Amino acid sequence: MPVIIGLIVIIFIGVIALTVIGLRGTAEADEKALLARLEEFTQAGEEVDLRELELSLPFTQRVIYPLARRMGEMALRFTPQNTLNRIARKLELAGSPANLDPSLLLAMQGFLALAFGGIAWLVITMFAEGWSGGRTVLVILLAIFIGFYFPQLYLSDLIKKRQKNIRKSLPDALDLLTICVEAGLGFDAAMVHVSEKWQSELSLAFMRVITEIRLGKVRREALRDMADRIDLPELTSFVAAVIQSEMLGVSLARVLRVQADQMRVRRRQRAEEEAHKAPVKMLIPMALLIFPALIILLMAPAGIKLLNSGVLGMF
């Protein structure tokens, strides 16, 4: 029995680990490694065997990802378009982790739903043989529901972390933009300098804007698309101010300085808000962990004396 329990735990941990690895992923690193090897072959003047080059990819890229994508493409046929658009929007807000698309995410949801349901069925058959059929079906359906929506919950958590990272680094980035513009650089060159200075989600967003501008997109459209991809009120306000200054001919350096001051004030206000929330959040661990321990320490001696005395015999 301990061996079976250990096996179930290992399977459960493996499913969670595969999900996290699949959402975070190393697709970009594998693609860069493949391109680097291809470049080495071409520079050396050797003939490139595409079959050997493809076999040099990791097992996940050669087998698991294509299989999951095919399963997801089958699920796409039965998925409403609004659901697909919502999934694509979430992936875009999360920064497209591991180059995931809706088909891969749907395949991952189906795999986790089957895995969670199978684990729940194994646990019930081994440890709850006396359960009724209705209760068993209800628990298995609940496990399937949790497994199906687990990638969505993790994706929502990635979106919150990405927006928090961008919100935290935005005032410093605006300060550097202001310094670069006041020193005589153009706005595009200042964004390039900011994107090269840091390695963060905001710098990647700036670099994508610069790439789109170099490919022919108008600056205001590229900035608006960046604001839509991140969906952050502070960044949307910054983009609107930059576009308005460009249309009205207002000094861009002055607009950037005002925006940087406002972002610093908002960051300070958010920090104060989190500080005020801390005492309320501390009530839960205090009520569940600290207060029961204190009650036991204070009341245990009196309870022992009461048990040893003959007072309880009266009742």
JOSUL-V997475 format. One record per residue. N is the residue number from 1. SS is DSSP state (H for helix, E for strand, C for the rest). OMEGA is omega in whole degrees, 0 to 359 (999 if undefined). D_FIRST is the distance of its C-alpha to the first C-alpha in Angstrom with 1 decimal. Layout:
n ss omega d_first
N SS OMEGA D_FIRST
N SS OMEGA D_FIRST
This chain:
n ss omega d_first
1 C 175 0.0
2 H 178 3.9
3 H 179 5.3
4 H 178 5.1
5 H 178 6.2
6 H 179 8.6
7 H 178 9.8
8 H 179 10.7
9 H 179 12.4
10 H 178 14.2
11 H 181 15.4
12 H 179 16.7
13 H 178 18.4
14 H 178 19.9
15 H 179 21.3
16 H 181 22.9
17 H 178 24.3
18 H 178 25.8
19 H 181 27.4
20 H 179 28.9
21 H 179 30.1
22 H 181 31.5
23 H 177 33.4
24 H 170 34.7
25 C 175 34.9
26 C 184 37.1
27 H 180 39.2
28 H 179 42.5
29 H 178 41.7
30 H 179 40.9
31 H 178 44.1
32 H 178 46.1
33 H 178 44.8
34 H 178 45.7
35 H 179 49.1
36 H 178 49.6
37 H 178 48.9
38 H 179 51.2
39 H 177 53.9
40 H 179 53.6
41 H 182 54.1
42 H 178 57.1
43 H 179 58.7
44 H 179 58.4
45 C 180 60.1
46 C 176 57.4
47 C 184 56.6
48 C 174 53.4
49 C 184 51.1
50 H 180 49.3
51 H 178 46.5
52 H 179 45.8
53 H 178 46.1
54 H 178 43.6
55 H 178 41.1
56 C 176 41.3
57 C 177 39.7
58 C 182 36.0
59 H 180 33.5
60 H 181 33.0
61 H 183 36.7
62 H 189 37.1
63 H 189 34.3
64 H 182 32.1
65 H 177 35.0
66 H 179 37.2
67 H 179 34.4
68 H 180 33.5
69 H 178 37.3
70 H 177 37.8
71 H 179 35.0
72 H 178 36.6
73 H 175 40.0
74 H 179 38.9
75 H 180 37.7
76 H 182 41.0
77 C 183 42.8
78 C 182 41.2
79 C 178 41.3
80 C 183 44.3
81 H 179 46.7
82 H 177 46.5
83 H 178 42.7
84 H 178 43.4
85 H 178 46.1
86 H 178 44.0
87 H 178 41.2
88 H 178 43.9
89 H 178 45.5
90 H 178 42.2
91 H 178 41.8
92 H 179 45.4
93 H 179 45.0
94 C 180 41.9
95 C 181 44.0
96 C 182 42.5
97 H 178 39.4
98 H 180 38.7
99 H 179 41.4
100 C 173 39.2
101 C 182 40.9
102 H 181 40.0
103 H 178 38.7
104 H 180 36.1
105 H 177 35.1
106 H 177 34.7
107 H 178 32.6
108 H 177 30.3
109 H 178 30.1
110 H 179 29.2
111 H 180 26.5
112 H 177 24.9
113 H 177 25.3
114 H 181 23.4
115 H 180 20.7
116 H 178 20.2
117 H 178 20.4
118 H 178 17.9
119 H 178 15.3
120 H 179 16.2
121 H 178 16.0
122 H 181 12.4
123 H 181 11.4
124 H 181 13.7
125 H 182 12.6
126 H 189 8.9
127 H 182 9.9
128 C 181 13.7
129 C 182 14.6
130 C 181 17.7
131 C 176 19.2
132 C 181 22.6
133 H 180 23.5
134 H 179 25.7
135 H 179 23.3
136 H 179 20.7
137 H 180 23.6
138 H 180 24.9
139 H 179 21.7
140 H 178 21.4
141 H 177 25.2
142 H 178 24.9
143 H 177 22.3
144 H 179 24.6
145 H 179 27.6
146 H 180 26.1
147 H 181 25.2
148 H 184 28.7
149 H 179 30.6
150 H 177 28.7
151 H 178 31.1
152 H 178 34.0
153 H 179 32.9
154 H 178 32.5
155 H 176 35.9
156 H 177 37.5
157 H 176 36.3
158 H 179 37.8
159 H 180 41.1
160 H 179 41.2
161 H 180 40.7
162 H 179 43.3
163 H 178 45.8
164 H 178 45.2
165 H 180 45.9
166 H 179 49.0
167 H 181 50.2
168 H 183 49.9
169 H 184 51.7
170 H 179 54.4
171 H 179 56.9
172 H 178 56.9
173 H 178 57.3
174 H 175 60.2
175 H 179 61.8
176 H 175 61.7
177 H 180 63.0
178 H 180 65.9
179 H 181 66.8
180 H 180 66.9
181 H 178 69.0
182 H 178 71.4
183 C 176 71.7
184 C 178 73.0
185 C 172 70.1
186 C 183 69.6
187 H 180 66.6
188 H 179 64.9
189 H 177 65.4
190 H 177 64.1
191 H 176 60.9
192 H 180 60.5
193 H 179 61.0
194 H 181 58.3
195 H 177 55.8
196 H 184 56.5
197 H 185 56.3
198 C 172 52.8
199 C 182 49.5
200 C 179 48.1
201 H 180 47.6
202 H 178 51.2
203 H 176 52.7
204 H 178 50.9
205 H 177 52.3
206 H 180 55.8
207 H 177 55.6
208 H 177 54.7
209 H 179 57.7
210 H 179 59.9
211 H 179 58.7
212 H 178 59.5
213 H 179 62.9
214 H 178 63.6
215 C 174 62.7
216 C 180 65.4
217 C 178 63.8
218 C 185 65.9
219 H 182 64.7
220 H 177 64.5
221 H 178 62.3
222 H 179 60.0
223 H 178 59.7
224 H 177 59.1
225 H 177 56.3
226 H 178 54.7
227 H 178 54.9
228 H 181 53.3
229 H 183 50.5
230 H 176 49.6
231 C 179 50.5
232 C 183 51.4
233 H 181 54.3
234 H 180 55.6
235 H 177 55.7
236 H 177 57.3
237 H 179 60.0
238 H 180 60.6
239 H 179 61.0
240 H 179 63.3
241 H 179 65.4
242 H 179 65.7
243 H 179 66.7
244 H 178 69.2
245 H 178 70.8
246 H 181 71.2
247 H 184 72.8
248 H 179 75.1
249 C 178 76.0
250 C 179 74.7
251 C 182 74.0
252 H 180 70.5
253 H 179 70.2
254 H 179 71.1
255 H 179 68.6
256 H 179 65.8
257 H 178 66.8
258 H 179 66.7
259 H 179 63.3
260 H 177 61.9
261 H 179 63.2
262 H 179 61.6
263 H 178 58.2
264 H 177 58.3
265 H 179 59.2
266 H 178 56.4
267 H 177 53.9
268 H 179 55.2
269 H 177 54.9
270 H 178 51.3
271 H 177 50.5
272 H 178 52.2
273 H 178 50.4
274 H 178 47.0
275 H 178 48.2
276 H 179 49.1
277 H 185 45.7
278 H 180 43.9
279 H 179 44.7
280 H 179 43.4
281 H 180 40.1
282 H 181 39.7
283 H 183 39.8
284 H 177 36.2
285 H 178 34.5
286 H 182 37.1
287 H 184 36.5
288 H 187 32.7
289 H 188 32.2
290 H 183 35.5
291 H 176 37.1
292 H 178 34.3
293 H 178 34.1
294 H 180 37.9
295 H 179 37.9
296 H 181 35.4
297 H 183 37.5
298 H 186 40.7
299 H 183 39.8
300 H 179 37.5
301 H 179 40.5
302 H 178 42.5
303 H 178 39.6
304 H 178 39.1
305 H 180 42.8
306 H 178 42.9
307 H 181 40.2
308 H 178 42.1
309 C 181 45.3
310 C 183 46.4
311 C 183 46.8
312 H 179 43.6
313 H 179 44.7
314 H 183 47.6
315 C 999 45.2
